[in-house]
Amino acid sequence: MTLDRSAGLVETARALSDGEVSSRALVEQALARIEATQATVNAFRVVRAEAALAEAEAADRVLSAGVRRPLLGVPVAVKDDMDVAGEPTAFGCRGEFPPVSADGEAVRRLRAAGAVIVGKTNTCELGQWPFTEGPAFGATRNPWNTEHTPGGSSGGSAAAVAAGLVPAALGSDGAGSVRIPASWTHLIGIKPQRGRISTWPRGEAFQGITVNGTLARTVADAALLLDAASGNHDLDPHRPAALDVSAAVGREPGRLRIALSLKPPFTALPARLQPEVRARILELAEKLTSLGHTVEEADPPYGQIGLTFIPRATVGIAEYVHEAPFPALLDRRTRDAARLGRLLDGAPLRAARRAEAVLHRRIGGFFTSYDVILAPTTAAPPPRIGSMLELTGLATDRAMIAACPYAWPWNVLGWPGVNVPAGFAGGSSLPVGAQLLGPANSELLLVSLAAQLEAELRWHEVWPPEPVASDAPAA
């Protein structure tokens, strides 16, 4: 027996536990789907066919012995900024990278939960942009419309889940890089509290603004993967108290005070919410009102928060570039960002880091009046493939801010956010999403509210077209 592509993480884990299907059969099925769609969707940078089949057979033996673990034998994928022992970690860059010797902490925890890592998904160079394209691997395409990007930088993970290649995947989020592709591929994307899922061997990826998160079709699936991957390395600087996020899925959130925030946070360049996206967010606000919540327009006191983001982001890029084995092969925009980061690595970075506590107090105060913020995840539907690939640095910044001005402040704060599907733009096949944003350690509340919406809107029942094998090049 096998499962069809609609089987999510929870259902797959149950079927394995009940002996209805073997891990070997599920991994074979996942590998076949990956191979059939690699020329069109191009979700994977590394496919671990031989290793994954061996791990699946080992999982079947453990299952037969009566052992049960949360994800025992379940095929999943991880983004190619995460270390998987025996595989390279190229992080979207060109060149031949050596295999790493050890799993990163998040991958180690997935394996401890029994998961089989079938491959590593594509990401743009050092995760900088809201598209997943580049000379290292071509273009990763959106399963809903392959002329458009799935977003970035966790675009490969989002495409893999949206196309039904795997039931769930890990991504990372430094300025919306889980939430943006989740929005543009009709998925749940959870950006958890900083430190909830370890980023070790980097205790603070990109000076603390990047966290690891989950992508799945349902809230329960995203929560299960989050619980399995959560936890810390002994040397992690951020160690939030453990949560059982899956337990919040069936829990009523109560009647909440929800701030509808449509104004983009501070940006140095212009950003405007497109009317077709605004309409979908307002519909979601109406649904929340009908569920008994109080929704009113209000914007958090962001102030000049963008001035604290730029030093942390660019210094983080400079740190990666310093370690890059092939710096001459990096995108010119990457080298320029690293140059700026080296200039800001000192007093500007220290000031940016100190400002986080001030922002926590000021924006935290907003949550004395409201429980949750509802905001657009992006200002626009997913752009076309290639539309940002060859731009100059300034033109890329303009295009990014125009499309994606909403997600990054929560990376500065380190607080949780959840993307939920909000429908489709202008009646087209292009998905858009909304963010549910909360204060520190608010994953349980956000997941409970997202699950309540999901029970009403049933967004997980809507699928993109069945992926079709093609001989066309991925680029």
Helices and strands as residue ranges (DSSP letters): H 9-17, H 23-37, E 44-47, H 49-64, E 75-79, H 105-112, E 116-121, G 125-127, E 133-134, E 138-139, H 155-162, E 168-173, H 179-185, E 188-191, E 211-216, H 219-229, G 245-248, E 257-260, H 275-290, E 294-297, H 306-323, G 327-329, H 332-344, H 347-366, E 372-376, H 393-403, H 409-413, E 417-424, G 425-427, E 431-437, H 443-457, G 459-461
